Amino acid sequence: MARLTVPAIVILGAGALATARRIQALYNDRDADANCQVHALQGRVDADVPYTELGAHLCELYARGTPIVALCAAGIVIRCIAPLLSNKGVEPPVLAVAEDGSAVVPLLGGLAGVNVMAREIAAALAVPPAITTSGELRFGTCVLNPPDGYALADIGQGKRFVSDLLAGESTRIEGEAPWLDDAQLPRSASARLAIRVTPRAWDGRADELVIHPRSVVAAVMGAGAGAGAGAGAGAGAGAGAEIVARVREALDAHSLAPLSLAALLASSEHMAHPALAEAAASLNVPLRFAQTRPEHGEPPANLLHAALRIPYETLHNDIATGVALALAPLAIDPDTIGRARGRLTVIGLGPGSTDLMVPAARKALNEATDILGYETYVKMAGPLRAGQRVHGTDNREEMQRARHAFELASAGRSVVMVSSGDPGVFAMAAAVLEALEASQDKAWAAVELSIVPGVSAALATAAQAGAPLGHDFCMLSLSDNLKPWTIIEKRLRHAAEADLVMAFYNPISRARPWQLDQALDIVRAYRAATTQVVLGRDIGRPGGTLRTLTLGELRSSDVDMRTMVIVGSSRTRKFASGTEGAEWVYTPRWYE
């Protein structure tokens, strides 16, 4: 069976909590790092992870590939995620469990181990699982669900093969398939049907179920055309396709199936070359790196010697094309081959609400091995996947945090640096780039660095109020921790004189109780007392509030460190609309 991800246990009411905790214990007792969590409707049940709307929450979990154990009626679950159902081969396990634990029903994910989960959960609850899959009931296992490191040659042929077995045919097993030792398969040494476990390409025979062990590693020297030009964005254009063609040609020469490929291996010297990443993505395998050494023989076979820690046979070593192939007797775990290219992704969580976090940020969080950030923001980023390392720090340790992130990433880990709002607006993206520029470490320079935008506090507040940033505006931090107050005063005067809408970050704190009043005095010298002001406190978080008033009415006591202050221009206006008396603030796009 495939390796199972820890599920999200989702409940609606307090009546399901006791059963949910029993299922949670099944996973957490088995693995101390499992971090299996119970998700409950906010305000109704006190559990581990709150959510506000069941359908949206289930869809988010499903889209992220998280296994779901929902303690509610099966029909509710099906209706919630029905719009996302498309590809049976990639769906995560989804189960419905009765609130009292009296029924365990696998719904989706037959090829992802849902029936295995159903059996485990049912055993913990001392009830029989409601498995309806014919093959599972007859043979006690899903023949079409091989373990990690193995892949079916053709799912369509696999279905026909199982259908023949269910119709009364017997089979024999050729190759190593220990996961089928205890399966109740009808076996015969002279059977017409055969389950073949082999790295060799399937020839299309209808009487075979072919399963490929991922036991081949392809080592490539350089990165194709332009490899010597370095890791520039344009170096080696089209070289990724060239690498793919060379690797496929080598596989074909030895009648090896592309699905038997476990990893693409290259020299650490070319770690940042985009052609290698392009080739690995096209081949749908991990990209790993090793340091070549002359004593390990001629390239590219010396890469295999440097990276592989298991016995293998060198099938191919072509110096002219720069490709070598290694064949191991069993499936290879890619994590044991050389090392990965490290990755550092700087993300913005948005203002705090999960529905305002961009999908790319959530994807980066899901894929990370390590998550760094101010402790409050790291908690906001959850729920996190089991086994992820969390490095929470004080909010004033930005440069140390950035350096730590590069140290982790340069060791081959996938690191996410968390900011609130947008990471490029008074946040961690600048600190990360500053740390990188100051470093002379080549390993840091080889890290795959990307910055994912987020919804800033100014934009979130403006959206709730209407469109106060509808014309030219500027963002200013009133904190003088990293710049002198004289600079802040100068910029305030220029912005106010230019009639720009102004968004104030870090407007006031216990250490700086006087600065907001001084800033407002500067602005009032250029703006009328009737100028519209928007105050957004904790927008996008529970208990968030929005208030509109005039510059003449505004007092520093109306504001704290968690408040976004937007001071309108001379053209910013407010009007009431609708039967509920809603007020909208906006700045017209035109200017007289």
C-alpha positions as CSV (number, residue, x, y, z in Angstrom):
1,M,0.0,0.0,0.0
2,A,1.1,3.6,-0.5
3,R,2.4,5.6,2.4
4,L,-0.5,7.3,4.1
5,T,-0.6,10.9,5.1
6,V,-2.0,11.8,8.5
7,P,-5.7,12.7,8.0
8,A,-7.7,15.7,9.0
9,I,-10.6,14.5,11.3
10,V,-13.5,16.8,10.6
11,I,-16.5,17.1,13.0
12,L,-19.6,19.3,13.1
13,G,-20.9,18.9,16.6
14,A,-19.8,18.0,20.2
15,G,-21.4,14.6,19.9
16,A,-18.7,13.5,17.5
17,L,-15.7,14.7,19.6
18,A,-15.2,11.5,21.6
19,T,-15.1,9.3,18.5
20,A,-12.8,11.9,16.8
21,R,-10.4,11.7,19.7
22,R,-10.3,7.9,19.5
23,I,-9.4,8.1,15.8
24,Q,-6.8,10.8,16.5
25,A,-5.2,8.6,19.2
26,L,-4.8,5.9,16.6
27,Y,-2.4,8.0,14.5
28,N,-0.7,10.0,17.3
29,D,0.0,6.9,19.4
30,R,1.5,5.2,16.4
31,D,3.8,8.1,15.5
32,A,4.9,10.8,18.0
33,D,5.3,13.2,15.1
34,A,2.0,12.5,13.5
35,N,0.2,15.7,14.7
36,C,-3.2,14.4,13.7
37,Q,-5.7,17.1,14.5
38,V,-9.5,17.4,14.9
39,H,-11.1,20.2,12.9
40,A,-14.4,21.5,14.4
41,L,-17.0,24.1,13.5
42,Q,-15.9,27.4,15.1
43,G,-18.1,28.5,18.0
44,R,-19.7,25.0,18.3
45,V,-16.9,22.7,19.4
46,D,-13.6,23.4,21.1
47,A,-11.1,21.2,19.1
48,D,-7.7,21.6,17.5
49,V,-8.4,23.5,14.3
50,P,-11.5,25.8,13.9
51,Y,-13.3,26.3,10.6
52,T,-16.2,28.5,9.6
53,E,-17.9,26.6,6.8
54,L,-17.9,22.9,6.3
55,G,-18.1,22.8,2.5
56,A,-15.3,25.3,1.9
57,H,-13.1,23.6,4.5
58,L,-13.6,20.1,3.0
59,C,-12.8,21.4,-0.5
60,E,-9.7,23.1,0.8
61,L,-8.4,19.9,2.5
62,Y,-9.3,17.8,-0.6
63,A,-7.6,20.2,-3.0
64,R,-4.4,20.1,-0.8
65,G,-4.4,16.3,-1.0
66,T,-5.1,15.8,2.7
67,P,-6.9,12.6,3.6
68,I,-10.3,13.4,5.2
69,V,-12.1,11.5,8.0
70,A,-15.4,13.3,8.3
71,L,-17.7,12.4,11.2
72,C,-21.0,13.1,9.5
73,A,-23.4,11.6,7.0
74,A,-21.7,10.3,3.8
75,G,-24.1,12.4,1.6
76,I,-23.0,15.6,3.2
77,V,-19.3,14.9,2.4
78,I,-20.1,13.8,-1.2
79,R,-22.2,17.0,-1.9
80,C,-19.4,19.2,-0.5
81,I,-16.6,17.9,-2.5
82,A,-18.5,16.8,-5.6
83,P,-17.4,19.8,-7.7
84,L,-13.7,18.8,-7.3
85,L,-14.1,15.1,-8.4
86,S,-12.3,14.5,-11.6
87,N,-9.3,12.2,-11.6
88,K,-9.6,9.0,-9.6
89,G,-5.9,8.4,-9.8
90,V,-5.0,11.5,-7.8
91,E,-7.8,11.8,-5.2
92,P,-6.8,11.6,-1.5
93,P,-8.6,9.1,0.8
94,V,-12.0,10.4,2.0
95,L,-14.0,8.5,4.6
96,A,-17.3,9.1,6.4
97,V,-17.6,7.8,10.0
98,A,-20.7,7.8,12.1
99,E,-20.6,10.2,15.1
100,D,-20.8,7.3,17.5
101,G,-18.2,5.3,15.7
102,S,-20.7,2.6,14.6
103,A,-19.9,2.8,10.9
104,V,-16.7,3.5,8.8
105,V,-17.4,4.1,5.1
106,P,-14.6,4.6,2.6
107,L,-15.8,7.0,-0.1
108,L,-12.9,8.0,-2.3
109,G,-9.3,7.2,-2.8
110,G,-9.3,3.6,-3.6
111,L,-5.9,4.0,-5.3
112,A,-4.5,6.0,-2.4
113,G,-5.2,3.5,0.4
114,V,-8.6,4.5,1.6
115,N,-9.6,0.9,2.4
116,V,-6.5,0.4,4.4
117,M,-7.4,3.4,6.4
118,A,-11.0,2.2,6.8
119,R,-9.7,-1.1,8.2
120,E,-7.4,0.5,10.6
121,I,-10.0,3.0,11.9
122,A,-12.7,0.3,12.1
123,A,-10.4,-1.9,14.1
124,A,-9.7,0.9,16.6
125,L,-13.5,1.5,16.9
126,A,-14.2,-2.3,17.1
127,V,-16.6,-2.3,14.1
128,P,-16.4,-3.8,10.7
129,P,-15.5,-1.4,7.8
130,A,-18.1,-0.9,5.1
131,I,-15.8,-1.8,2.2
132,T,-17.7,-2.3,-1.1
133,T,-14.7,-2.6,-3.5
134,S,-15.0,-6.1,-5.0
135,G,-11.2,-6.7,-5.4
136,E,-10.6,-5.6,-1.8
137,L,-13.3,-7.9,-0.5
138,R,-12.2,-10.9,-2.5
139,F,-8.4,-10.5,-2.2
140,G,-8.0,-8.6,1.0
141,T,-5.9,-5.9,-0.8
142,C,-6.0,-3.5,-3.7
143,V,-3.8,-5.0,-6.4
144,L,-3.8,-1.7,-8.2
145,N,-2.4,0.2,-5.2
146,P,1.3,-0.8,-5.0
147,P,3.5,0.7,-2.3
148,D,5.6,3.8,-2.6
149,G,8.4,3.3,-5.1
150,Y,6.3,1.3,-7.5
151,A,4.0,2.3,-10.3
152,L,1.4,0.6,-12.5
153,A,2.4,0.5,-16.2
154,D,-1.2,1.1,-17.3
155,I,-4.2,1.6,-15.0
156,G,-6.7,0.7,-17.7
157,Q,-5.0,-2.7,-18.2
158,G,-4.9,-3.1,-14.4
159,K,-8.6,-2.8,-14.2
160,R,-9.1,-5.4,-16.9
161,F,-6.7,-7.7,-15.1
162,V,-8.5,-7.5,-11.8
163,S,-11.8,-8.0,-13.6
164,D,-10.4,-11.2,-15.1
165,L,-9.3,-12.4,-11.6
166,L,-12.8,-11.7,-10.2
167,A,-14.2,-13.7,-13.1
168,G,-12.3,-16.8,-11.9
169,E,-8.9,-16.6,-13.5
170,S,-5.8,-17.3,-11.5
171,T,-2.4,-15.6,-11.6
172,R,1.3,-16.0,-11.0
173,I,3.8,-13.4,-9.7
174,E,7.0,-12.8,-11.5
175,G,9.5,-10.6,-9.6
176,E,9.7,-9.3,-6.0
177,A,6.2,-8.2,-4.7
178,P,6.4,-8.9,-0.9
179,W,3.4,-6.6,-0.2
180,L,1.3,-9.3,-2.0
181,D,2.5,-12.2,0.2
182,D,-0.5,-12.2,2.4
183,A,-3.1,-11.3,-0.3
184,Q,-5.7,-13.9,-1.0
185,L,-5.0,-14.0,-4.7
186,P,-5.9,-17.1,-6.7
187,R,-2.5,-18.4,-7.6
188,S,-1.1,-21.0,-10.0
189,A,2.3,-21.5,-11.4
190,S,0.8,-22.3,-14.8
191,A,-1.7,-19.4,-14.8
192,R,-2.3,-17.5,-18.0
193,L,-2.3,-14.2,-16.1
194,A,0.9,-12.9,-14.5
195,I,1.7,-10.0,-12.2
196,R,5.2,-8.9,-13.4
197,V,7.3,-6.6,-11.2
198,T,10.0,-5.3,-13.5
199,P,11.8,-2.1,-14.6
200,R,11.5,-3.3,-18.2
201,A,9.0,-1.6,-20.5
202,W,5.6,-3.2,-20.8
203,D,5.1,-4.7,-24.3
204,G,1.3,-4.3,-24.2
205,R,0.4,-7.9,-23.5
206,A,-3.1,-8.2,-22.2
207,D,-2.4,-11.1,-19.9
208,E,0.0,-9.2,-17.7
209,L,-0.3,-6.7,-14.9
210,V,3.0,-4.9,-15.0
211,I,4.3,-3.0,-12.0
212,H,7.5,-1.0,-12.3
213,P,9.8,-0.5,-9.3
214,R,11.4,2.9,-9.4
215,S,14.9,1.4,-9.4
216,V,16.7,3.4,-12.1
217,V,18.7,6.5,-11.6
218,A,19.8,8.7,-14.6
219,A,22.9,10.8,-14.1
220,V,23.6,13.6,-16.5
221,M,26.7,15.7,-16.8
222,G,26.3,19.5,-17.3
223,A,23.0,21.0,-18.2
224,G,22.9,20.8,-22.0
225,A,23.6,23.7,-24.3
226,G,25.0,26.7,-22.5
227,A,25.8,24.8,-19.3
228,G,29.1,26.5,-19.0
229,A,27.4,29.9,-19.0
230,G,26.4,29.6,-15.3
231,A,23.0,29.7,-13.7
232,G,21.6,32.7,-15.4
233,A,17.9,32.8,-16.2
234,G,18.5,32.5,-19.9
235,A,21.4,30.0,-19.9
236,G,20.8,26.8,-21.8
237,A,17.4,27.7,-23.3
238,G,15.8,24.5,-24.5
239,A,18.4,22.4,-22.7
240,G,15.8,20.9,-20.5
241,A,14.1,19.2,-23.5
242,E,17.6,18.1,-24.7
243,I,18.3,16.4,-21.3
244,V,14.9,14.6,-21.4
245,A,15.6,13.4,-24.9
246,R,19.0,12.0,-23.9
247,V,17.7,10.3,-20.9
248,R,14.7,8.7,-22.8
249,E,17.1,7.5,-25.5
250,A,19.3,5.8,-22.8
251,L,16.2,4.2,-21.2
252,D,15.0,3.0,-24.6
253,A,18.4,1.5,-25.4
254,H,18.0,-0.9,-22.5
255,S,14.2,-1.4,-22.8
256,L,13.6,0.4,-19.5
257,A,10.2,2.0,-18.7
258,P,10.2,5.7,-18.0
259,L,8.1,4.9,-14.9
260,S,11.0,2.9,-13.5
261,L,13.1,6.1,-13.2
262,A,13.5,7.0,-9.5
263,A,15.5,10.3,-9.9
264,L,17.5,12.5,-12.1
265,L,21.0,13.1,-10.8
266,A,23.3,16.0,-11.7
267,S,26.5,17.7,-10.4
268,S,26.2,20.1,-7.6
269,E,28.0,22.6,-9.7
270,H,24.9,23.0,-11.8
271,M,22.4,23.1,-9.0
272,A,20.9,26.4,-10.0
273,H,20.6,25.6,-13.7
274,P,16.9,25.9,-14.8
275,A,17.3,23.3,-17.5
276,L,17.8,20.5,-14.9
277,A,14.7,21.5,-13.0
278,E,12.8,21.6,-16.3
279,A,14.0,18.1,-17.3
280,A,13.2,16.6,-13.9
281,A,9.7,18.1,-14.1
282,S,9.2,16.7,-17.6
283,L,10.3,13.3,-16.5
284,N,8.2,13.6,-13.3
285,V,11.0,12.5,-11.0
286,P,12.9,14.2,-8.1
287,L,16.1,16.1,-9.0
288,R,19.1,15.2,-6.8
289,F,22.7,16.4,-6.8
290,A,26.1,15.1,-5.9
291,Q,29.7,16.3,-6.0
292,T,31.8,14.7,-8.7
293,R,35.3,13.4,-7.8
294,P,38.0,12.3,-10.2
295,E,38.8,9.2,-8.1
296,H,35.2,7.9,-8.7
297,G,36.0,7.3,-12.4
298,E,35.0,8.9,-15.6
299,P,31.9,11.0,-15.9
300,P,28.9,10.7,-15.7
301,A,29.2,7.4,-13.9
302,N,31.2,9.0,-11.1
303,L,28.0,10.9,-10.1
304,L,26.3,7.5,-9.4
305,H,29.3,6.4,-7.3
306,A,29.1,9.6,-5.3
307,A,25.4,9.6,-4.7
308,L,24.2,6.0,-4.4
309,R,24.5,4.2,-1.1
310,I,23.1,0.8,-2.2
311,P,24.3,-1.9,-4.6
312,Y,23.6,-1.1,-8.2
313,E,24.5,-2.1,-11.7
314,T,25.8,0.5,-14.2
315,L,23.8,-0.2,-17.4
316,H,24.8,2.8,-19.4
317,N,27.7,5.2,-19.3
318,D,27.9,7.4,-22.4
319,I,30.5,10.2,-22.1
320,A,29.5,11.6,-25.5
321,T,25.9,12.2,-24.5
322,G,26.7,12.7,-20.8
323,V,24.2,10.1,-19.5
324,A,24.7,7.2,-17.2
325,L,22.1,4.7,-15.9
326,A,22.2,2.8,-12.7
327,L,19.8,-0.1,-12.0
328,A,19.2,-1.3,-8.4
329,P,17.6,-4.6,-7.5
330,L,14.8,-2.9,-5.6
331,A,12.9,0.4,-5.6
332,I,15.1,3.3,-4.5
333,D,14.0,6.0,-2.0
334,P,15.0,9.3,-3.8
335,D,15.7,10.9,-0.4
336,T,18.7,8.5,-0.1
337,I,20.3,9.7,-3.3
338,G,22.7,12.6,-3.0
339,R,20.9,15.7,-1.9
340,A,18.1,18.0,-3.1
341,R,18.5,21.6,-4.1
342,G,17.3,23.7,-1.2
343,R,14.4,26.0,-1.5
344,L,13.4,29.1,0.4
345,T,10.0,30.6,-0.2
346,V,9.0,33.8,1.4
347,I,5.2,34.0,1.7
348,G,2.6,36.4,3.0
349,L,-0.3,35.0,4.9
350,G,-2.5,38.0,4.1
351,P,-4.3,39.8,6.9
352,G,-5.1,36.6,8.8
353,S,-8.2,34.9,7.3
354,T,-7.4,31.7,5.5
355,D,-9.7,32.6,2.5
356,L,-7.5,35.7,1.9
357,M,-4.3,33.6,1.7
358,V,-3.2,33.1,-1.9
359,P,-3.1,29.5,-3.1
360,A,0.6,29.6,-3.9
361,A,1.3,30.4,-0.3
362,R,-0.7,27.5,1.0
363,K,1.0,25.2,-1.5
364,A,4.4,26.3,-0.3
365,L,3.4,25.7,3.3
366,N,2.1,22.2,2.4
367,E,5.4,21.3,0.7
368,A,7.8,22.8,3.3
369,T,10.0,20.7,5.6
370,D,10.8,23.8,7.8
371,I,8.7,26.8,8.6
372,L,10.2,30.0,10.1
373,G,8.7,33.2,11.3
374,Y,7.4,35.3,14.2
375,E,5.7,32.8,16.5
376,T,2.3,34.5,16.2
377,Y,2.4,34.4,12.4
378,V,3.6,30.8,12.3
379,K,0.5,29.8,14.4
380,M,-1.7,31.7,11.9
381,A,-0.2,29.6,9.1
382,G,-1.6,26.3,10.5
383,P,-2.8,23.7,10.4
384,L,0.6,22.3,9.4
385,R,1.5,18.9,8.0
386,A,2.7,16.2,10.3
387,G,6.5,16.1,10.5
388,Q,7.2,19.7,9.6
389,R,9.8,21.5,11.7
390,V,8.6,24.8,13.1
391,H,11.2,27.5,14.1
392,G,9.3,30.3,15.8
393,T,11.2,33.4,16.9
394,D,10.7,36.8,18.4
395,N,9.5,39.5,16.1
396,R,12.7,41.5,16.4
397,E,15.1,38.8,15.2
398,E,14.5,39.3,11.5
399,M,18.1,39.1,10.2
400,Q,19.0,36.1,12.4
401,R,15.8,34.4,11.1
402,A,16.8,35.1,7.5
403,R,20.3,33.7,8.0
404,H,18.8,30.6,9.7
405,A,16.5,30.1,6.7
406,F,19.4,30.1,4.3
407,E,21.4,27.7,6.4
408,L,18.5,25.2,6.4
409,A,17.8,25.7,2.7
410,S,21.4,25.4,1.7
411,A,21.5,21.9,3.4
412,G,18.8,20.8,0.9
413,R,15.6,21.5,2.9
414,S,12.4,23.1,1.7
415,V,12.0,26.2,3.8
416,V,9.1,28.7,4.1
417,M,9.6,32.1,5.7
418,V,6.3,33.4,7.0
419,S,5.2,37.0,7.1
420,S,1.8,38.5,7.7
421,G,0.2,40.6,4.9
422,D,2.5,40.9,1.9
423,P,6.2,39.7,2.5
424,G,7.5,42.6,0.5
425,V,5.7,45.4,2.5
426,F,7.5,46.1,5.7
427,A,8.2,42.4,6.1
428,M,10.6,39.5,5.7
429,A,11.3,39.6,1.9
430,A,13.6,42.6,2.3
431,A,15.5,41.0,5.2
432,V,15.9,37.7,3.3
433,L,17.4,39.6,0.3
434,E,19.6,41.7,2.5
435,A,21.0,38.6,4.1
436,L,21.6,37.0,0.7
437,E,23.4,40.1,-0.7
438,A,25.7,40.3,2.3
439,S,26.6,36.6,2.2
440,Q,29.6,35.3,0.2
441,D,28.4,31.7,0.6
442,K,27.9,30.0,-2.7
443,A,25.6,27.4,-1.1
444,W,23.2,30.3,-0.2
445,A,23.4,31.6,-3.8
446,A,22.4,28.1,-5.1
447,V,19.2,28.1,-3.0
448,E,16.0,28.3,-5.1
449,L,14.5,31.5,-3.8
450,S,11.0,32.7,-4.5
451,I,8.7,35.3,-3.0
452,V,4.9,34.8,-2.9
453,P,2.8,37.9,-2.6
454,G,0.0,38.3,0.0
455,V,-2.9,40.7,0.7
456,S,-1.4,43.5,2.7
457,A,-3.1,45.1,5.7
458,A,-3.6,48.3,3.7
459,L,-5.3,46.5,0.8
460,A,-7.5,44.4,3.2
461,T,-8.7,47.4,5.1
462,A,-9.3,49.4,1.9
463,A,-11.4,46.6,0.4
464,Q,-13.6,46.5,3.5
465,A,-14.1,50.2,3.5
466,G,-14.6,50.5,-0.3
467,A,-11.8,51.9,-2.4
468,P,-9.9,54.7,-0.5
469,L,-6.8,53.7,-2.4
470,G,-8.5,54.2,-5.8
471,H,-6.0,56.9,-6.8
472,D,-2.4,57.6,-6.1
473,F,-1.3,56.6,-2.6
474,C,1.7,55.7,-0.5
475,M,2.4,53.4,2.4
476,L,4.5,54.7,5.4
477,S,5.7,53.0,8.5
478,L,5.7,55.3,11.5
479,S,8.2,53.1,13.4
480,D,11.6,54.7,13.9
481,N,13.3,51.4,14.9
482,L,15.0,51.1,11.5
483,K,15.0,54.8,10.3
484,P,15.3,58.2,12.0
485,W,12.1,60.1,12.9
486,T,13.4,63.1,10.9
487,I,13.1,61.0,7.7
488,I,9.5,60.0,8.7
489,E,8.6,63.6,9.2
490,K,10.1,64.6,5.9
491,R,8.2,61.9,4.0
492,L,4.9,62.8,5.8
493,R,5.2,66.4,4.7
494,H,5.9,65.5,1.1
495,A,3.1,62.9,0.9
496,A,0.6,65.3,2.6
497,E,1.6,68.2,0.3
498,A,1.3,66.0,-2.8
499,D,-2.2,65.1,-1.7
500,L,-1.5,61.4,-1.7
501,V,-3.8,59.0,0.2
502,M,-1.6,57.6,3.1
503,A,-1.6,54.2,4.7
504,F,0.1,54.2,8.1
505,Y,1.7,51.0,9.3
506,N,3.0,50.6,12.9
507,P,1.2,53.8,13.8
508,I,1.7,53.7,17.6
509,S,3.1,51.6,20.4
510,R,3.8,51.7,24.1
511,A,7.4,52.7,23.3
512,R,6.2,55.4,20.8
513,P,3.0,56.9,22.2
514,W,3.7,60.4,20.9
515,Q,4.6,59.8,17.3
516,L,1.1,59.4,15.9
517,D,0.0,62.7,17.3
518,Q,3.1,64.4,15.8
519,A,2.4,62.7,12.5
520,L,-1.2,63.9,12.5
521,D,-0.1,67.4,13.3
522,I,2.0,67.4,10.1
523,V,-0.8,66.0,8.0
524,R,-3.3,68.5,9.4
525,A,-1.2,71.3,8.1
526,Y,-2.0,70.2,4.6
527,R,-5.4,68.5,4.9
528,A,-8.9,69.8,5.9
529,A,-10.4,68.5,9.1
530,T,-13.2,66.9,7.0
531,T,-10.7,64.6,5.3
532,Q,-11.9,61.0,5.5
533,V,-10.0,58.5,7.6
534,V,-10.4,54.7,7.7
535,L,-9.3,52.7,10.8
536,G,-9.1,48.9,10.3
537,R,-8.1,46.9,13.4
538,D,-7.4,43.2,13.0
539,I,-9.0,43.1,9.6
540,G,-9.3,39.5,8.4
541,R,-9.0,38.1,11.9
542,P,-11.6,37.2,14.5
543,G,-13.0,40.3,16.1
544,G,-11.8,42.7,13.4
545,T,-13.4,46.1,13.3
546,L,-13.7,48.9,10.7
547,R,-14.4,52.5,11.5
548,T,-14.6,55.7,9.4
549,L,-14.2,59.2,10.8
550,T,-12.7,62.5,9.8
551,L,-9.2,63.8,10.3
552,G,-10.6,66.4,12.8
553,E,-12.2,63.6,14.8
554,L,-9.2,61.3,14.9
555,R,-7.4,60.9,18.2
556,S,-4.3,58.8,18.9
557,S,-6.4,57.0,21.5
558,D,-8.5,55.5,18.6
559,V,-5.4,53.6,17.4
560,D,-3.1,50.9,18.6
561,M,-0.3,48.8,17.0
562,R,-2.8,46.5,15.4
563,T,-4.7,49.3,13.6
564,M,-4.2,50.2,9.9
565,V,-4.7,54.0,9.4
566,I,-5.7,55.2,6.0
567,V,-5.8,59.0,5.6
568,G,-7.7,60.1,2.5
569,S,-6.7,62.7,0.0
570,S,-8.7,65.9,-0.6
571,R,-10.8,64.0,-3.1
572,T,-11.6,61.0,-0.9
573,R,-15.3,60.8,-0.1
574,K,-17.9,58.8,1.8
575,F,-21.5,58.0,1.1
576,A,-24.3,55.8,2.5
577,S,-26.0,53.2,0.3
578,G,-28.5,50.4,0.8
579,T,-31.3,49.8,3.3
580,E,-28.8,48.7,6.0
581,G,-27.2,52.1,5.9
582,A,-23.8,50.8,4.7
583,E,-21.2,53.4,4.2
584,W,-18.6,53.3,1.5
585,V,-15.3,55.3,1.3
586,Y,-13.6,55.8,-2.0
587,T,-11.1,58.0,-3.9
588,P,-12.2,58.8,-7.4
589,R,-9.8,57.8,-10.2
590,W,-10.1,61.2,-11.8
591,Y,-8.5,64.4,-10.5
592,E,-9.6,68.0,-11.2
